[in-house]
Amino acid sequence: GRTAASGEAAMTVSMATPPKPMAARSAAEQLAWGGYYAGALIVVLIIYGLLQERILQMPYDGIFFKYSVFLVFCNRLLASTWSMVMAYWCGESLQKRAPMWKYFVISLSNVYASTCQYEALKFISFPVQMLGRSFKMLPVMLWGIAISSKRYNLRDWIVAAAVTGGVAEFLMTGPVAASSAPANH
């Protein structure tokens, strides 16, 4: 049989070895891993969204959380740490490959958007916020035409119009306010 010591040694070796690339796996294995990752991503994003909503809509000794930028900072600090650990574990380089100003513009827009997202949760519920994100399909398509001369087929327009119409109907007929919105105090 296998001893505890040999099991620990095997675990140490497997933890230090990066996973093999997806291209080197069979189609069934790729499909299984893809399903696993998609499911895990959906579960984690749901938990993340519910925690966001709870943090911002729950009073702490009668006072609601005020500083969304602090939450964004904590989020980015954790994400940066995780990214560096995973890059190191997978043997990837941390050297920048794009001009620094491009990193700055993307980071600034990301922090600004995240702050707005947290602030919005003070006034609307998380499901409404997610629906609002779906509402952006038509504007993105219009910007794609105006800026990049993209072309979309009829099916794309029908899907975008149906999603936008459904979101608009929900937002106009259903409850949208968060339980902690100022009108609800």
Secondary structure, 3 states (H helix, E strand, C coil): CCCHHHHHHHHHHHHHCCCCCHHHCCHHHHHHHHHHHHHHHHHHHHHHHHHHHHHHHCCECCECCCCHHHHHHHHHHHHHHHHHHHHHHCCCCCCCCCCHHHHHHHHHHHHHHHHHHHHHCCCECHHHHHHHHHCCHHHHHHHHHHHHCCCCCHHHHHHHHHHHHHHHHHHHHCCCECCCCHHHC
